[in-house]
Amino acid sequence: MSGLDQPLLIANSNYHVGQQTSVRVAEEQGFFREEGLAEHVYEWRGLLPGPVEREGLALIMKEHGVDIATAVDVGSILYQRLLGADLYVVGGWRYPPNLKVFAAKHLTDLRQLRGARIGVREPGDLGQLFISNGLRKVGIDPKTEIQWVYDPVFSYGNDPAHLDQLRSGQVDAMTSQPPFTDILQEEGFSLLLDPLVIYPGGRPDKVIVATGRTIEQRADELAAFLRANIRAFWFMRDVANFPYLQDLEARLRAQSHNDEERRVRIISGPHKVEGWTVPITGGVSHEALAGVIEELVGLGELERPLAVEDVLRDGPVTEAYRAVSSRPELRPALETAQAAVAKYGY
């Protein structure tokens, strides 16, 4: 792992611009400086492709000397802990995307999707993982019994062209996000999966992971990072910051070397800001994580259960949230974020 005399190394596990946002906000708004993170290095291009994260996370963090990895799929860290990797969940990062899964009007049950063409953005994205979990629960193997249609048109629910994919029968089912979910419901397409129904309050889909040595020997820096990141999460859910966040996204996409990332957009309207699926406490619910473990064991993704305490080290993030939420000067930002949670359910 990285040397203790070097700046804290924070790395984004994947290459998506949206997953960089809170770190960039914390940098540009001065939150890291204010919280006492004097030095850090941020690797934003992505540690490894999503489909191999489960197997390669610990090795790539060791080889690169990463102290903190952001945007890690929760299933990957659970699998790595089963193998005995010295890595732990230290905070929450993303809930399931604000998406729903719709199908052709004659397909009214998940069991009818065997052999179907399903549209998602890319292999291993959160939409595909969400759908795959649902399919396994009804006895469908998403690897062998589904024809996945990968297209950036399904990204973030901002491109109306994805509606025509379902209308024309190019796909039998697909992910969609507001505002187009309302249109699909009005047109009578079948709603098959809704994460707010399946995971009320949010499922910890992506998490923050740190090495054991970081937790033990770089505790002050980890705490400063977590405090600043929580403040950035609050900032991201304030519609007053829409113009800045839209500009930030444009700048980050312009610097990306991934052709698809340069084209797609998240922040198409204020609702995308207020409804951003980030946990405003910065943490992970013990109950929710236990539910994920049980789910993945049941689906055969984990060979045996893990105790939550074997995976989660949430003392630092709990203290970080307590610290920032108790400051009078930050109360307006917290209340704005809390209002967004009350409105969207996560």
C-alpha positions as CSV (number, residue, x, y, z in Angstrom):
1,M,0.0,0.0,0.0
2,S,1.1,3.6,-0.4
3,G,3.8,5.0,1.9
4,L,2.7,6.9,5.0
5,D,5.0,9.8,4.1
6,Q,3.2,10.2,0.7
7,P,-0.1,12.1,0.1
8,L,-3.3,10.1,0.6
9,L,-4.1,8.3,-2.6
10,I,-7.8,8.3,-3.5
11,A,-8.8,6.4,-6.7
12,N,-12.1,6.1,-8.5
13,S,-12.8,2.5,-9.1
14,N,-14.5,3.2,-12.4
15,Y,-14.1,5.8,-15.2
16,H,-17.5,7.4,-15.1
17,V,-17.6,11.2,-14.7
18,G,-20.6,11.1,-12.4
19,Q,-18.6,9.1,-9.9
20,Q,-15.9,11.9,-9.7
21,T,-18.4,14.6,-8.8
22,S,-18.2,14.7,-5.0
23,V,-14.4,14.6,-5.0
24,R,-14.2,17.4,-7.5
25,V,-16.8,19.4,-5.5
26,A,-14.8,18.9,-2.3
27,E,-11.6,20.1,-4.1
28,E,-13.1,23.1,-5.9
29,Q,-15.3,24.3,-3.0
30,G,-12.5,24.1,-0.5
31,F,-14.1,21.3,1.6
32,F,-10.9,19.2,1.7
33,R,-8.8,22.2,2.8
34,E,-11.4,23.3,5.4
35,E,-11.6,19.7,6.9
36,G,-7.9,19.4,7.2
37,L,-6.9,17.1,4.3
38,A,-3.7,18.9,3.5
39,E,-2.5,16.8,0.7
40,H,-4.1,14.1,-1.5
41,V,-3.7,12.6,-5.0
42,Y,-6.8,11.7,-6.9
43,E,-6.7,9.1,-9.7
44,W,-9.9,9.6,-11.6
45,R,-9.6,7.5,-14.8
46,G,-10.7,4.3,-13.2
47,L,-8.7,1.5,-11.5
48,L,-10.1,-1.4,-13.6
49,P,-13.1,-2.4,-15.8
50,G,-16.3,-3.0,-13.9
51,P,-16.7,-6.7,-14.9
52,V,-13.3,-7.6,-13.4
53,E,-13.6,-5.5,-10.2
54,R,-14.8,-8.4,-8.1
55,E,-11.7,-10.4,-8.8
56,G,-9.1,-7.7,-9.2
57,L,-9.9,-5.0,-6.6
58,A,-7.5,-5.9,-3.8
59,L,-4.6,-6.6,-6.3
60,I,-5.0,-3.3,-8.2
61,M,-5.2,-1.3,-4.9
62,K,-2.1,-3.0,-3.7
63,E,-0.2,-2.5,-7.0
64,H,-1.2,1.1,-7.3
65,G,-0.8,1.9,-3.6
66,V,-4.4,3.1,-3.2
67,D,-5.5,4.2,0.3
68,I,-9.2,4.9,-0.5
69,A,-11.2,3.6,-3.4
70,T,-14.5,5.3,-4.3
71,A,-17.4,3.9,-6.3
72,V,-16.7,0.3,-5.6
73,D,-19.5,-2.2,-6.3
74,V,-20.7,-3.6,-2.9
75,G,-20.6,-7.1,-4.3
76,S,-16.9,-6.7,-5.1
77,I,-15.8,-5.7,-1.6
78,L,-18.0,-8.5,-0.1
79,Y,-16.3,-11.0,-2.3
80,Q,-12.9,-9.7,-1.5
81,R,-13.6,-9.9,2.3
82,L,-14.6,-13.5,1.8
83,L,-11.1,-14.0,0.4
84,G,-9.5,-12.3,3.4
85,A,-8.5,-9.1,1.7
86,D,-7.4,-6.3,4.1
87,L,-10.1,-4.0,2.7
88,Y,-13.2,-2.6,4.4
89,V,-16.3,-0.5,3.6
90,V,-15.8,2.9,5.3
91,G,-18.8,4.7,3.8
92,G,-21.6,4.8,1.3
93,W,-21.3,6.2,-2.2
94,R,-24.4,5.5,-4.4
95,Y,-27.8,4.0,-4.0
96,P,-29.4,2.4,-7.1
97,P,-29.8,4.9,-9.9
98,N,-33.1,6.7,-10.0
99,L,-34.3,4.2,-12.7
100,K,-37.2,1.8,-13.3
101,V,-37.4,-1.2,-15.6
102,F,-40.1,-1.2,-18.2
103,A,-41.1,-3.9,-20.6
104,A,-43.4,-4.2,-23.7
105,K,-47.1,-4.0,-22.8
106,H,-47.6,-7.7,-23.2
107,L,-44.8,-8.6,-20.8
108,T,-46.3,-8.1,-17.4
109,D,-44.1,-10.4,-15.3
110,L,-40.3,-10.8,-14.9
111,R,-40.7,-14.5,-15.6
112,Q,-41.7,-13.6,-19.2
113,L,-38.3,-12.1,-19.9
114,R,-36.5,-15.4,-20.5
115,G,-34.8,-14.9,-23.9
116,A,-35.7,-11.2,-24.0
117,R,-33.6,-8.3,-25.3
118,I,-33.0,-5.9,-22.5
119,G,-31.4,-2.5,-23.0
120,V,-28.8,-1.1,-20.6
121,R,-25.9,1.3,-20.9
122,E,-22.9,-1.1,-20.6
123,P,-21.8,-4.5,-19.2
124,G,-21.6,-4.4,-15.4
125,D,-23.4,-1.1,-14.9
126,L,-25.7,-0.6,-11.9
127,G,-28.8,-1.0,-14.2
128,Q,-27.6,-4.4,-15.4
129,L,-26.7,-5.5,-11.9
130,F,-30.2,-4.4,-10.6
131,I,-32.0,-6.2,-13.4
132,S,-29.8,-9.3,-13.0
133,N,-30.6,-9.6,-9.3
134,G,-34.3,-9.4,-10.1
135,L,-34.0,-12.0,-12.9
136,R,-32.1,-14.5,-10.7
137,K,-34.9,-14.3,-8.1
138,V,-37.4,-15.7,-10.6
139,G,-35.1,-18.4,-11.9
140,I,-33.7,-16.7,-15.0
141,D,-29.9,-16.7,-15.7
142,P,-29.0,-13.2,-16.8
143,K,-25.7,-14.5,-18.4
144,T,-27.2,-17.2,-20.6
145,E,-30.9,-16.5,-20.9
146,I,-31.0,-12.8,-21.7
147,Q,-29.8,-10.8,-24.8
148,W,-28.3,-7.6,-23.5
149,V,-28.5,-4.6,-25.8
150,Y,-25.7,-2.2,-24.8
151,D,-26.2,1.4,-25.9
152,P,-25.4,4.8,-24.3
153,V,-28.9,5.9,-25.3
154,F,-30.0,4.2,-22.0
155,S,-27.6,6.4,-19.9
156,Y,-29.2,8.5,-17.1
157,G,-32.7,8.8,-18.7
158,N,-31.8,12.0,-20.6
159,D,-32.1,10.8,-24.2
160,P,-35.7,10.5,-25.5
161,A,-34.5,8.2,-28.2
162,H,-34.5,5.3,-25.7
163,L,-38.3,5.4,-25.6
164,D,-38.4,4.5,-29.3
165,Q,-36.2,1.5,-28.7
166,L,-39.1,0.0,-26.6
167,R,-41.9,1.4,-28.7
168,S,-40.5,-0.1,-31.9
169,G,-39.7,-3.4,-30.3
170,Q,-35.9,-3.1,-30.8
171,V,-35.8,-4.1,-27.1
172,D,-38.3,-6.0,-25.0
173,A,-37.4,-4.3,-21.8
174,M,-35.1,-1.5,-20.7
175,T,-34.0,0.9,-18.0
176,S,-35.5,4.4,-17.9
177,Q,-35.3,7.4,-15.6
178,P,-37.3,10.5,-14.9
179,P,-38.8,12.3,-16.6
180,F,-39.4,9.6,-19.1
181,T,-40.6,7.0,-16.6
182,D,-43.8,9.0,-16.3
183,I,-44.3,8.9,-20.1
184,L,-43.8,5.2,-20.3
185,Q,-46.4,4.6,-17.5
186,E,-48.8,6.9,-19.3
187,E,-48.4,5.0,-22.5
188,G,-49.1,1.7,-20.8
189,F,-45.8,0.0,-20.8
190,S,-45.3,-2.6,-18.1
191,L,-43.4,-1.5,-15.0
192,L,-41.5,-4.6,-13.8
193,L,-38.8,-3.3,-11.4
194,D,-38.7,-0.3,-9.1
195,P,-35.7,0.0,-6.8
196,L,-37.7,2.2,-4.3
197,V,-40.2,-0.6,-3.9
198,I,-37.6,-3.4,-3.7
199,Y,-35.1,-1.4,-1.6
200,P,-37.0,1.2,0.4
201,G,-34.5,3.8,1.7
202,G,-31.9,2.7,-0.8
203,R,-29.5,-0.2,-1.3
204,P,-25.8,0.5,-0.9
205,D,-24.9,-0.3,-4.5
206,K,-21.5,1.5,-4.5
207,V,-19.4,2.1,-1.5
208,I,-16.1,3.7,-0.3
209,V,-13.4,1.2,0.5
210,A,-10.2,1.7,2.5
211,T,-7.3,-0.5,3.4
212,G,-6.9,-1.7,6.9
213,R,-3.6,0.3,7.2
214,T,-5.4,3.5,6.1
215,I,-8.1,3.0,8.8
216,E,-5.5,2.3,11.5
217,Q,-2.6,4.6,10.6
218,R,-4.1,7.4,8.5
219,A,-7.2,7.9,10.6
220,D,-7.1,11.7,10.7
221,E,-6.8,11.9,6.9
222,L,-9.6,9.4,6.4
223,A,-11.8,11.3,8.7
224,A,-11.1,14.6,6.9
225,F,-11.9,13.0,3.6
226,L,-15.2,11.6,4.9
227,R,-16.2,15.0,6.4
228,A,-15.5,16.8,3.1
229,N,-17.2,14.2,1.0
230,I,-20.4,14.3,3.1
231,R,-20.4,18.1,2.6
232,A,-20.0,17.5,-1.1
233,F,-22.9,15.1,-1.1
234,W,-25.1,17.8,0.5
235,F,-23.9,20.4,-2.1
236,M,-24.7,18.0,-5.0
237,R,-28.4,17.7,-3.8
238,D,-29.0,21.5,-3.6
239,V,-30.8,22.7,-6.8
240,A,-29.3,26.2,-6.1
241,N,-26.0,24.6,-7.3
242,F,-27.4,23.4,-10.6
243,P,-25.5,25.9,-12.8
244,Y,-22.2,25.1,-11.1
245,L,-22.8,21.3,-11.2
246,Q,-23.8,21.4,-14.9
247,D,-20.6,23.4,-15.7
248,L,-18.5,21.0,-13.6
249,E,-19.9,18.0,-15.5
250,A,-19.2,19.6,-18.8
251,R,-15.6,20.3,-17.8
252,L,-15.0,16.8,-16.5
253,R,-16.5,15.3,-19.6
254,A,-14.3,17.4,-21.8
255,Q,-11.2,16.1,-20.1
256,S,-12.3,12.4,-20.4
257,H,-10.6,10.3,-23.0
258,N,-13.6,7.9,-23.2
259,D,-15.6,8.7,-26.2
260,E,-18.9,7.7,-24.6
261,E,-18.3,9.7,-21.5
262,R,-17.7,12.8,-23.6
263,R,-21.2,12.5,-25.1
264,V,-23.6,11.5,-22.3
265,R,-24.9,13.9,-19.7
266,I,-26.3,13.4,-16.2
267,I,-27.4,16.9,-15.2
268,S,-30.0,17.8,-17.7
269,G,-32.3,19.6,-15.2
270,P,-32.5,20.6,-11.6
271,H,-34.4,17.3,-10.7
272,K,-31.2,15.4,-11.5
273,V,-29.4,17.4,-8.8
274,E,-32.0,17.1,-6.1
275,G,-32.6,13.5,-6.9
276,W,-28.9,12.5,-7.0
277,T,-28.6,9.0,-5.4
278,V,-25.9,9.8,-2.8
279,P,-26.4,9.1,0.9
280,I,-26.4,12.4,2.8
281,T,-25.1,10.8,6.0
282,G,-22.1,9.4,4.0
283,G,-22.7,6.0,5.6
284,V,-24.1,2.6,5.1
285,S,-27.0,1.2,7.0
286,H,-26.1,-2.0,8.9
287,E,-29.6,-3.4,8.1
288,A,-29.3,-2.6,4.4
289,L,-25.8,-4.1,4.1
290,A,-27.0,-7.3,5.9
291,G,-29.8,-7.4,3.4
292,V,-27.4,-7.2,0.5
293,I,-25.3,-10.0,1.9
294,E,-28.3,-12.2,2.4
295,E,-29.5,-11.4,-1.2
296,L,-26.1,-12.2,-2.8
297,V,-25.8,-15.4,-0.9
298,G,-29.3,-16.4,-2.0
299,L,-28.4,-15.6,-5.6
300,G,-25.2,-17.6,-5.5
301,E,-22.9,-14.5,-5.9
302,L,-21.4,-15.2,-2.4
303,E,-20.7,-18.7,-1.3
304,R,-21.4,-18.0,2.4
305,P,-22.7,-15.1,4.6
306,L,-20.4,-12.5,6.1
307,A,-21.1,-10.7,9.4
308,V,-21.6,-7.0,8.8
309,E,-18.9,-6.3,11.3
310,D,-16.4,-8.3,9.2
311,V,-16.9,-5.9,6.3
312,L,-18.0,-2.5,7.6
313,R,-15.8,-0.1,9.6
314,D,-18.2,2.8,10.0
315,G,-16.9,4.5,13.2
316,P,-15.1,7.2,11.2
317,V,-18.0,8.1,8.9
318,T,-20.5,8.1,11.8
319,E,-18.2,10.5,13.6
320,A,-17.7,12.5,10.5
321,Y,-21.4,13.0,10.0
322,R,-21.9,13.9,13.6
323,A,-19.2,16.5,13.3
324,V,-20.4,18.3,10.2
325,S,-24.1,18.0,11.0
326,S,-23.6,19.7,14.4
327,R,-22.0,22.9,13.0
328,P,-24.5,25.8,12.9
329,E,-23.0,27.3,9.7
330,L,-23.6,24.0,7.8
331,R,-27.2,23.6,9.0
332,P,-28.8,25.2,5.9
333,A,-26.9,22.8,3.6
334,L,-27.9,19.8,5.8
335,E,-31.6,20.8,5.9
336,T,-31.6,21.2,2.1
337,A,-30.2,17.7,1.7
338,Q,-32.7,16.3,4.2
339,A,-35.6,17.9,2.3
340,A,-34.4,16.2,-0.9
341,V,-34.3,12.8,1.0
342,A,-37.9,13.4,2.2
343,K,-39.0,14.1,-1.4
344,Y,-37.2,11.3,-3.2
345,G,-37.1,8.6,-0.5
346,Y,-33.3,8.2,-0.3
